[in-house]
Amino acid sequence: MTAARLQARGLSVRLGNRLALDGVDLDIGAGWTAIVGPNGAGKSTLLRALAGLQGPAAGEVRLNGRPVQRLRAAERAREIAWLAQQGEITGELTVRETVALGRIARLGLMGTPGPADAAAVARAMALTQCEAWVSRRLVALSGGERQRVLLARALATEAPLLLLDEPTTHLDPPHQVALARLFAQLARDAAQPRAVVTVLHDLPIALRADRVVVMAAGRVVAAGAPGEAGIRRALEEVFQGAIRIEAGGGGGVRVELALDDVFRSS
């Protein structure tokens, strides 16, 4: 399996009378890409359009050279694993049953699971640290626990492209850090490389990605490695000076809320 290559060209999306995406050009390949920006920037709309779940008003999205809107649903499900910001769940299903739903992309609705499917489900649960509650029903889990189960369901598809909208929602800091490590691991696994795309509000986590895409007002205003000066400037600009980003040790970056500046000016 090779990581999927995704391309958006001149991508525009209208939601009602509002232009939610405005002429977006973007290339996504192997590695972990984090999409960031203020509320209303178009991040979630972009992710839905990349997944083929939101039709464009103009432009197109191509997956491995083919228009994503023209792919059959079953083919798209094998290539793209999708995690929505507010994932729908059936509370009466157990954790194992929920994660096993991810295998429908491979088996179809009438397929019979085999040992390979059971192994994929077990791997997904281990990666997201939810093996301890395999027999518990989702209705009995906390918000953070359910989020890890839904991520495991996405991983169980074994799709080469992961599109994850706010995957750290409801998670405490230790599990946010664990997920950041997981995204890096999945994106850099030589045996099973993936393209991992995450929409994130958690900037310290986003800036650990291989590539950062900064959005504002439906447009991509910057894209590049998190340590690039242009990315730091773009982030400070789109967040209107509410954050400061400084170079850290080992080529990393540090994000701080500009609270001193805010309170001095109030």
Secondary structure, 3 states (H helix, E strand, C coil): CCCCCEEEEEEEEEECCEEEEEEEEEEECCEEEEEECCCCCCHHHHHHHHCCCCCCCEEEEEECCEEHHHCCHHHHHHHEEEECCCCCCCCCCEHHHHHHHHHHHHHCCCCCCCHHHHHHHHHHHHHCCCHHHCCCEHHHCCHHHHHHHHHHHHHHCCCCEEEEECCCCCCCHHHHHHHHHHHHHHHCCCCCCCEEEEECCCHHHHCCCCEEEEEECCEEEEEECCCCHHHHHHHHHHCCCCEEEEECHHHCEEEEECHHHHHHHC
